């Protein structure tokens, strides 16, 4: 699978936004909930969401670069996150 080709390392992140919900699926870290959420980007274009509350962080899984998504999915993500292709 493409996402497993190398070890992802965040090189940039989006602006902070209000906490929206758990980003880690079944592995939620409640201590990280309630403050901010942001998106980290790897140099390869992969991205993941992160919840942060003081010293606690909850990391979501890495996802394929958004530019590879079909146009309908890009529009849906733009509505959710203010992102435009």
GUROFI-812028 format. One record per residue: residue number from 1; residue in one letter; x, y, z of N, C-alpha, C in turn. Coordinates in pm, 1 decimal, padded with zeros to 6 digits. Example, Ala and Ser with C-alpha at 12.3 -4.5 7.8 and 13.67 -1.06 7.14 Angstrom:
<minus>
<minu 1; "A"; <01319.0; -00569.0; 00780.0>; <01230.0; -00450.0; 00780.0>; <01320.0; -00330.0; 00780.0>>
<minu 2; "S"; <01285.0; -00225.0; 00708.0>; <01367.0; -00106.0; 00714.0>; <01290.0; 00003.0; 00787.0>>
</minus>
This chain:
<minus>
<minu 1; "X"; <00083.8; -00118.7; 00000.0>; <00000.0; 00000.0; 00000.0>; <00087.8; 00124.3; 00000.0>>
<minu 2; "X"; <00044.4; 00229.3; -00068.0>; <00122.5; 00351.1; -00081.8>; <00162.6; 00411.5; 00052.4>>
<minu 3; "X"; <00072.0; 00415.8; 00148.6>; <00100.6; 00480.6; 00276.3>; <00211.1; 00412.0; 00354.9>>
<minu 4; "X"; <00241.7; 00286.5; 00323.5>; <00342.9; 00211.7; 00397.1>; <00480.3; 00217.3; 00331.6>>
<minu 5; "X"; <00498.5; 00298.3; 00226.9>; <00624.9; 00300.8; 00154.9>; <00737.6; 00366.4; 00232.9>>
<minu 6; "X"; <00708.8; 00451.3; 00328.9>; <00812.9; 00511.5; 00411.8>; <00752.8; 00552.9; 00545.6>>
<minu 7; "X"; <00838.3; 00592.1; 00639.3>; <00791.3; 00638.2; 00769.4>; <00754.4; 00785.8; 00756.1>>
<minu 8; "X"; <00628.6; 00817.4; 00779.9>; <00581.4; 00955.8; 00766.8>; <00633.2; 01039.8; 00883.0>>
<minu 9; "X"; <00673.2; 01160.9; 00850.2>; <00717.9; 01257.6; 00949.9>; <00650.6; 01391.7; 00918.3>>
<minu 10; "X"; <00586.4; 01453.0; 01018.3>; <00521.4; 01581.2; 00991.8>; <00624.2; 01690.3; 00961.6>>
<minu 11; "X"; <00601.4; 01763.5; 00853.4>; <00689.8; 01874.2; 00817.2>; <00616.4; 02008.3; 00822.8>>
<minu 12; "X"; <00484.2; 02005.7; 00828.6>; <00406.5; 02128.4; 00843.5>; <00270.9; 02093.4; 00902.4>>
<minu 13; "X"; <00198.2; 02195.8; 00945.0>; <00064.6; 02171.7; 00999.8>; <-00027.1; 02287.5; 00965.3>>
<minu 14; "X"; <-00155.7; 02257.3; 00970.7>; <-00258.1; 02358.2; 00942.1>; <-00275.0; 02449.3; 01063.0>>
<minu 15; "X"; <-00354.7; 02551.7; 01046.6>; <-00391.1; 02637.0; 01159.3>; <-00475.1; 02556.8; 01257.5>>
<minu 16; "X"; <-00469.8; 02596.5; 01384.3>; <-00550.4; 02530.8; 01486.6>; <-00698.2; 02559.7; 01463.1>>
<minu 17; "X"; <-00781.5; 02465.2; 01504.1>; <-00925.5; 02487.0; 01504.0>; <-00980.9; 02423.2; 01629.8>>
<minu 18; "X"; <-01104.3; 02451.1; 01660.0>; <-01166.7; 02395.2; 01780.0>; <-01174.9; 02243.8; 01771.6>>
<minu 19; "X"; <-01166.7; 02180.8; 01887.3>; <-01183.2; 02035.5; 01896.2>; <-01315.7; 01996.9; 01832.6>>
<minu 20; "X"; <-01313.1; 01889.9; 01750.9>; <-01433.3; 01845.6; 01681.3>; <-01475.6; 01706.4; 01724.3>>
<minu 21; "X"; <-01381.4; 01618.9; 01755.1>; <-01412.5; 01483.0; 01795.3>; <-01287.5; 01397.2; 01789.4>>
<minu 22; "X"; <-01300.9; 01273.4; 01830.8>; <-01189.2; 01179.9; 01830.8>; <-01135.5; 01162.0; 01688.4>>
<minu 23; "X"; <-01002.2; 01161.9; 01673.4>; <-00940.7; 01143.4; 01541.8>; <-00876.2; 01006.3; 01528.0>>
<minu 24; "X"; <-00872.5; 00928.6; 01636.3>; <-00799.7; 00802.4; 01636.8>; <-00889.1; 00678.6; 01630.4>>
<minu 25; "X"; <-01012.8; 00694.1; 01590.4>; <-01101.4; 00578.3; 01578.1>; <-01127.7; 00511.6; 01711.4>>
<minu 26; "X"; <-01096.1; 00383.3; 01720.2>; <-01121.2; 00306.4; 01842.7>; <-01015.0; 00327.1; 01949.4>>
<minu 27; "X"; <-00912.4; 00405.3; 01920.9>; <-00801.6; 00424.5; 02014.4>; <-00797.2; 00567.4; 02066.5>>
<minu 28; "X"; <-00912.0; 00618.9; 02107.2>; <-00921.2; 00757.3; 02153.8>; <-00842.2; 00779.1; 02281.9>>
<minu 29; "X"; <-00788.3; 00899.4; 02294.5>; <-00717.2; 00942.6; 02415.2>; <-00797.3; 01057.5; 02475.4>>
<minu 30; "X"; <-00888.4; 01028.1; 02570.5>; <-00977.4; 01131.4; 02624.2>; <-00905.2; 01253.3; 02680.9>>
<minu 31; "X"; <-00784.6; 01236.3; 02733.6>; <-00711.3; 01349.6; 02790.9>; <-00672.5; 01451.6; 02683.9>>
<minu 32; "X"; <-00670.1; 01411.4; 02557.2>; <-00634.7; 01503.1; 02447.9>; <-00756.0; 01575.2; 02391.1>>
<minu 33; "X"; <-00873.9; 01543.3; 02439.1>; <-00997.5; 01601.5; 02385.4>; <-01032.2; 01732.5; 02452.9>>
<minu 34; "X"; <-01094.1; 01823.0; 02376.5>; <-01152.1; 01943.3; 02434.3>; <-01083.6; 02074.2; 02401.0>>
<minu 35; "X"; <-00964.0; 02072.8; 02344.3>; <-00894.8; 02198.3; 02318.2>; <-00887.1; 02227.1; 02168.5>>
<minu 36; "X"; <-00779.9; 02182.6; 02101.3>; <-00763.2; 02214.4; 01959.8>; <-00742.6; 02089.4; 01875.4>>
<minu 37; "X"; <-00765.3; 02106.8; 01745.9>; <-00738.2; 02003.2; 01645.2>; <-00664.5; 02070.8; 01531.2>>
<minu 38; "X"; <-00566.3; 02001.3; 01473.7>; <-00496.8; 02053.0; 01356.3>; <-00459.9; 01935.6; 01267.2>>
<minu 39; "X"; <-00415.3; 01964.6; 01146.3>; <-00376.6; 01862.3; 01050.4>; <-00227.6; 01873.4; 01025.4>>
<minu 40; "X"; <-00156.4; 01758.9; 01033.8>; <-00013.5; 01754.0; 01003.1>; <00005.4; 01697.7; 00863.2>>
<minu 41; "X"; <00109.5; 01745.7; 00793.6>; <00138.9; 01701.7; 00657.8>; <00280.5; 01646.9; 00650.1>>
<minu 42; "X"; <00296.1; 01534.7; 00582.1>; <00426.3; 01474.3; 00555.6>; <00480.1; 01533.2; 00424.7>>
<minu 43; "X"; <00611.3; 01522.9; 00403.1>; <00669.9; 01575.5; 00279.1>; <00617.8; 01503.5; 00155.4>>
<minu 44; "X"; <00565.1; 01381.2; 00171.5>; <00511.7; 01306.4; 00057.2>; <00368.5; 01347.9; 00024.6>>
<minu 45; "X"; <00307.3; 01431.2; 00108.5>; <00170.8; 01475.8; 00085.1>; <00067.4; 01408.1; 00173.3>>
<minu 46; "X"; <00105.3; 01301.4; 00243.4>; <00011.5; 01234.6; 00334.3>; <-00024.5; 01330.7; 00447.3>>
<minu 47; "X"; <-00140.2; 01308.8; 00510.3>; <-00187.0; 01395.7; 00617.4>; <-00254.5; 01315.1; 00726.4>>
<minu 48; "X"; <-00258.1; 01372.8; 00847.4>; <-00330.2; 01313.5; 00960.3>; <-00379.5; 01425.3; 01051.1>>
<minu 49; "X"; <-00486.5; 01396.7; 01121.3>; <-00540.9; 01492.3; 01217.6>; <-00482.3; 01464.0; 01355.4>>
<minu 50; "X"; <-00468.9; 01570.9; 01434.6>; <-00413.9; 01560.1; 01569.7>; <-00501.4; 01641.8; 01663.4>>
<minu 51; "X"; <-00539.4; 01582.7; 01777.2>; <-00605.0; 01655.9; 01884.9>; <-00499.3; 01684.9; 01989.7>>
<minu 52; "X"; <-00502.1; 01804.8; 02045.2>; <-00403.8; 01841.2; 02147.5>; <-00473.1; 01917.5; 02258.6>>
<minu 53; "X"; <-00442.3; 01879.1; 02382.5>; <-00496.1; 01943.7; 02500.8>; <-00384.0; 01948.6; 02604.0>>
<minu 54; "X"; <-00322.8; 02063.9; 02616.1>; <-00206.8; 02085.8; 02701.9>; <-00093.6; 01992.7; 02660.8>>
<minu 55; "X"; <-00059.1; 01891.4; 02739.3>; <00052.9; 01803.4; 02706.6>; <00010.1; 01672.1; 02642.5>>
<minu 56; "X"; <-00119.0; 01651.3; 02627.3>; <-00169.0; 01526.1; 02570.8>; <-00201.1; 01543.6; 02422.8>>
<minu 57; "X"; <-00165.4; 01442.5; 02344.2>; <-00195.2; 01444.7; 02200.4>; <-00257.8; 01311.7; 02158.9>>
<minu 58; "X"; <-00346.3; 01321.8; 02063.4>; <-00409.1; 01204.3; 02003.6>; <-00386.4; 01214.9; 01853.3>>
<minu 59; "X"; <-00321.5; 01113.8; 01795.8>; <-00287.3; 01115.5; 01653.8>; <-00380.4; 01025.0; 01574.8>>
<minu 60; "X"; <-00435.5; 01078.8; 01468.9>; <-00515.2; 00998.4; 01377.3>; <-00424.1; 00925.3; 01280.4>>
<minu 61; "X"; <-00479.7; 00836.6; 01199.1>; <-00399.3; 00762.7; 01101.1>; <-00357.9; 00853.3; 00985.1>>
<minu 62; "X"; <-00249.4; 00815.8; 00918.2>; <-00206.4; 00887.9; 00798.4>; <-00299.4; 00853.6; 00682.9>>
<minu 63; "X"; <-00328.3; 00953.1; 00599.5>; <-00414.3; 00937.3; 00482.4>; <-00337.2; 00977.0; 00356.8>>
<minu 64; "X"; <-00379.3; 00923.7; 00243.1>; <-00317.6; 00956.7; 00114.5>; <-00334.6; 01105.8; 00086.3>>
<minu 65; "X"; <-00246.2; 01163.7; 00004.8>; <-00258.4; 01306.6; -00027.9>; <-00395.8; 01339.9; -00083.1>>
<minu 66; "X"; <-00447.8; 01452.6; -00046.1>; <-00582.4; 01492.9; -00087.5>; <-00591.4; 01514.1; -00237.1>>
<minu 67; "X"; <-00483.2; 01551.6; -00301.5>; <-00489.6; 01578.1; -00445.4>; <-00517.5; 01451.7; -00526.2>>
<minu 68; "X"; <-00505.1; 01333.6; -00463.9>; <-00533.1; 01209.0; -00534.5>; <-00679.4; 01167.5; -00521.8>>
<minu 69; "X"; <-00756.9; 01239.8; -00442.3>; <-00896.5; 01204.5; -00423.7>; <-00978.6; 01246.1; -00545.3>>
<minu 70; "X"; <-01087.6; 01177.2; -00572.1>; <-01175.6; 01219.4; -00680.8>; <-01233.2; 01357.3; -00651.3>>
<minu 71; "X"; <-01267.9; 01434.8; -00755.4>; <-01317.8; 01571.4; -00735.1>; <-01433.7; 01581.5; -00637.0>>
<minu 72; "X"; <-01525.7; 01487.8; -00637.7>; <-01640.0; 01494.3; -00545.1>; <-01592.1; 01488.3; -00400.6>>
<minu 73; "X"; <-01492.9; 01404.8; -00372.7>; <-01439.8; 01393.4; -00236.8>; <-01365.7; 01520.9; -00198.6>>
<minu 74; "X"; <-01295.9; 01584.7; -00293.2>; <-01226.1; 01709.0; -00264.4>; <-01324.8; 01818.5; -00225.2>>
<minu 75; "X"; <-01437.1; 01826.0; -00295.0>; <-01538.7; 01926.0; -00262.0>; <-01594.7; 01898.5; -00123.9>>
<minu 76; "X"; <-01620.6; 01771.0; -00091.3>; <-01673.8; 01736.0; 00040.0>; <-01575.4; 01775.4; 00149.2>>
<minu 77; "X"; <-01444.3; 01749.9; 00130.2>; <-01345.2; 01786.6; 00229.1>; <-01333.4; 01938.2; 00240.7>>
<minu 78; "X"; <-01347.1; 02010.2; 00129.7>; <-01340.3; 02155.3; 00133.8>; <-01451.6; 02209.5; 00221.2>>
<minu 79; "X"; <-01568.5; 02150.9; 00213.5>; <-01681.1; 02194.0; 00296.1>; <-01654.2; 02168.4; 00443.6>>
<minu 80; "X"; <-01586.3; 02057.4; 00474.3>; <-01560.1; 02021.4; 00613.0>; <-01446.5; 02102.0; 00674.7>>
<minu 81; "X"; <-01342.7; 02131.1; 00597.3>; <-01222.2; 02188.2; 00655.4>; <-01180.3; 02322.3; 00596.7>>
<minu 82; "X"; <-01255.3; 02377.3; 00507.3>; <-01216.0; 02502.4; 00446.6>; <-01100.0; 02486.4; 00349.9>>
<minu 83; "X"; <-01076.5; 02364.9; 00302.9>; <-00966.2; 02335.1; 00210.9>; <-01017.4; 02336.2; 00068.7>>
<minu 84; "X"; <-00943.4; 02393.5; -00021.7>; <-00983.1; 02394.1; -00162.5>; <-00869.6; 02336.9; -00246.6>>
<minu 85; "X"; <-00900.4; 02252.2; -00344.4>; <-00794.6; 02193.5; -00428.1>; <-00727.3; 02297.8; -00514.7>>
</minus>
